[in-house]
Amino acid sequence: MTPSDSWRQRWAERRSRPGDGRPLQPYRWWQALSRSMFAITLPSPEGTASTFTVDVHHWGDRDDGEVRARLYRDGAQSAVSRLPARFRVPGGHIEVATTSYGLRRCQFVSEGGDERQLSPHPGSGEGRRARLHRRHPILSHAIGVVTFATVLLGVCVAVPQLIETISHTELIADSFGTFTSPIRLSVGGNITLGVAVVVASTERALRLRSNWLDELAE
């Protein structure tokens, strides 16, 4: 772990605030793409075990629109944090991070540094995608290859266009000249590719595979 990683983790942990003890709300089928719920059962020093559940509403809270992670212990809210979040739990921490398309990370990190991803709720989008992978691994792999290729194509189209736009600003143009993107799509082509990238990045988020490429292709 680098010093910068350690600092970011401490900063994320300080964002956590005690929960109010309210019960975890049931997961509804229509929340498959707007709500992520992951859980893990951990032993305590006293020899008992508790189930910790992370609940994230991707469209934000009703009062201020802020996206937060909520941690529940055996169904009662124990902590709340803005994202990225780091919750202290017996034996280590639970770390949660998001992208524009969903969760990027939801894992338990032990005090020894071992990492274990939490299990998704079976009715969530992540849970349904995990079930598809278990039942049809070849199809799952093929979908993953297609969505990665789609995101990569989106980056290859978006980056040159972005550079061209920046190069035409007065300061850059006067200092370095302008750049013309070798890739040009029609308005309809850009819209179609944009929709395809959103769908592909959403699928990748359901597998917790989103990264900076998805953000860049957006």
C-alpha positions in Angstrom: 0.0 0.0 0.0 1.4 3.4 -1.0 1.2 6.4 1.3 -1.4 8.0 -1.0 -3.6 4.9 -0.8 -3.3 4.9 3.0 -4.3 8.6 3.1 -7.3 8.0 0.9 -8.5 5.1 3.0 -8.2 7.1 6.2 -10.0 10.0 4.6 -12.8 7.7 3.4 -13.1 6.2 6.9 -13.5 9.6 8.5 -16.5 10.3 6.2 -18.5 7.6 8.0 -21.1 8.6 10.5 -23.1 6.5 12.9 -26.4 5.2 11.6 -29.8 5.8 13.2 -30.7 2.1 13.7 -33.6 2.1 11.2 -34.3 -1.3 9.6 -33.1 -2.3 6.1 -35.9 -1.8 3.6 -36.8 -4.8 1.4 -35.3 -5.0 -2.1 -37.9 -4.4 -4.8 -37.6 -5.9 -8.3 -38.0 -2.5 -10.0 -34.8 -1.3 -8.2 -32.5 -3.6 -10.2 -30.6 -0.8 -11.9 -31.0 2.0 -9.3 -30.1 0.2 -6.1 -27.2 -2.0 -5.2 -27.2 -4.3 -2.1 -24.3 -6.5 -1.0 -23.9 -8.6 2.1 -21.2 -10.5 4.1 -21.3 -12.5 7.3 -18.4 -11.9 9.6 -17.4 -13.5 13.0 -17.0 -11.2 16.0 -14.4 -11.4 18.7 -17.1 -12.7 21.1 -17.5 -15.8 18.9 -20.8 -14.8 17.3 -21.4 -13.8 13.7 -23.2 -10.8 12.2 -24.4 -10.1 8.7 -23.3 -6.7 7.3 -25.2 -5.3 4.4 -24.2 -2.4 2.1 -27.1 -0.5 0.5 -26.5 2.1 -2.2 -29.2 4.1 -4.0 -27.5 5.3 -7.2 -30.1 8.0 -7.9 -29.2 9.7 -4.6 -31.2 10.5 -1.4 -34.5 12.2 -1.7 -33.6 15.1 0.5 -30.4 16.3 -1.2 -29.6 14.0 -4.1 -26.3 12.8 -2.6 -25.4 9.2 -3.2 -24.5 7.5 0.0 -23.5 4.0 1.2 -25.4 2.7 4.2 -24.1 -0.1 6.3 -26.6 -2.4 8.2 -25.6 -4.9 10.9 -28.1 -7.7 11.2 -30.7 -5.5 9.5 -30.2 -2.3 11.6 -28.5 0.7 10.1 -25.1 1.1 11.8 -23.3 3.7 9.6 -23.7 6.1 6.7 -21.1 7.6 4.5 -20.7 9.6 1.3 -18.7 7.8 -1.4 -16.1 6.4 -1.6 -16.8 4.8 1.8 -14.8 2.8 4.2 -16.6 1.2 7.1 -14.9 -0.4 10.1 -16.2 -3.9 10.8 -14.9 -6.8 12.9 -11.6 -8.1 11.4 -11.1 -5.3 8.9 -13.1 -2.8 6.8 -15.7 -2.8 4.1 -14.8 -0.5 1.1 -17.4 0.9 -1.3 -16.8 2.9 -4.4 -19.0 3.9 -7.4 -18.8 5.2 -11.0 -21.4 6.9 -13.1 -22.8 3.5 -14.0 -23.0 1.7 -10.6 -20.6 0.1 -8.1 -16.9 -0.2 -8.9 -16.0 -1.9 -5.6 -17.8 -3.4 -2.7 -15.3 -5.6 -0.7 -14.2 -6.7 2.7 -10.5 -6.0 3.4 -9.2 -7.9 6.4 -6.6 -6.5 8.8 -4.1 -8.7 7.0 -4.9 -7.2 3.6 -6.9 -10.1 2.2 -9.8 -8.9 0.0 -13.2 -10.6 -0.5 -16.1 -9.2 -2.5 -19.4 -9.1 -0.8 -22.3 -11.2 -2.2 -25.0 -9.3 -4.2 -28.6 -9.5 -3.3 -30.1 -12.2 -5.6 -32.8 -9.9 -6.9 -30.5 -7.0 -7.7 -29.0 -6.3 -11.1 -25.6 -7.5 -9.8 -27.2 -10.6 -8.4 -29.0 -11.4 -11.7 -25.8 -10.9 -13.7 -23.8 -13.1 -11.3 -26.5 -15.8 -11.7 -26.1 -15.6 -15.5 -22.4 -16.1 -15.1 -22.8 -19.2 -12.9 -25.4 -20.8 -15.2 -24.0 -19.8 -18.6 -20.3 -19.0 -18.2 -19.5 -19.1 -22.0 -22.4 -16.6 -22.8 -21.3 -14.5 -19.8 -17.7 -14.3 -21.1 -18.9 -13.4 -24.6 -21.1 -10.6 -23.3 -18.1 -9.3 -21.3 -15.9 -9.3 -24.4 -18.5 -7.4 -26.4 -19.1 -4.8 -23.7 -15.4 -4.2 -23.2 -14.9 -3.8 -27.0 -17.8 -1.4 -27.1 -16.3 0.8 -24.3 -12.9 0.7 -25.9 -14.4 1.8 -29.2 -16.2 4.6 -27.4 -12.8 5.8 -26.0 -11.2 5.6 -29.4 -13.9 7.9 -30.8 -14.3 10.2 -27.9 -10.7 11.0 -27.1 -9.7 12.4 -30.5 -12.9 14.5 -30.6 -12.1 15.8 -27.2 -8.6 16.7 -28.1 -9.8 18.4 -31.3 -12.2 20.5 -29.2 -9.6 21.5 -26.7 -7.1 22.3 -29.5 -9.4 24.9 -30.9 -9.4 27.0 -27.8 -7.5 30.2 -28.4 -4.7 29.6 -25.9 -4.0 26.1 -27.1 -4.4 26.9 -30.8 -1.9 29.9 -30.6 0.7 27.8 -28.7 0.5 24.4 -30.3 -1.8 24.7 -33.3 -5.0 22.8 -33.9 -5.7 19.1 -34.1 -8.3 17.4 -36.4 -9.7 14.1 -35.3 -9.2 11.3 -37.9 -12.5 9.8 -36.7 -15.7 11.5 -37.6 -19.2 10.2 -37.0 -22.5 11.6 -38.0 -24.8 13.0 -35.3 -26.8 9.8 -35.5 -23.7 7.7 -35.3 -22.5 9.5 -32.2 -25.8 9.1 -30.5 -26.0 5.4 -31.4 -22.4 4.8 -30.1 -23.2 6.8 -27.0 -26.2 4.7 -26.2 -24.2 1.5 -26.8 -21.4 2.7 -24.5 -24.0 3.4 -21.7 -25.5 0.0 -22.0 -22.0 -1.7 -22.1 -20.7 0.3 -19.1 -23.9 -0.5 -17.2 -23.3 -4.2 -17.8 -19.7 -3.9 -16.7 -20.8 -2.1 -13.5 -23.1 -5.1 -12.8 -20.0 -7.2 -12.7 -18.1 -4.5 -10.7 -15.7 -4.1 -13.7 -16.2 -0.4 -14.3 -13.0 1.7 -14.4 -11.6 4.9 -15.9 -12.3 3.7 -19.4 -16.0 3.8 -18.8 -15.8 7.3 -17.5 -13.6 8.4 -20.4 -15.9 6.9 -23.0 -19.0 8.6 -21.6 
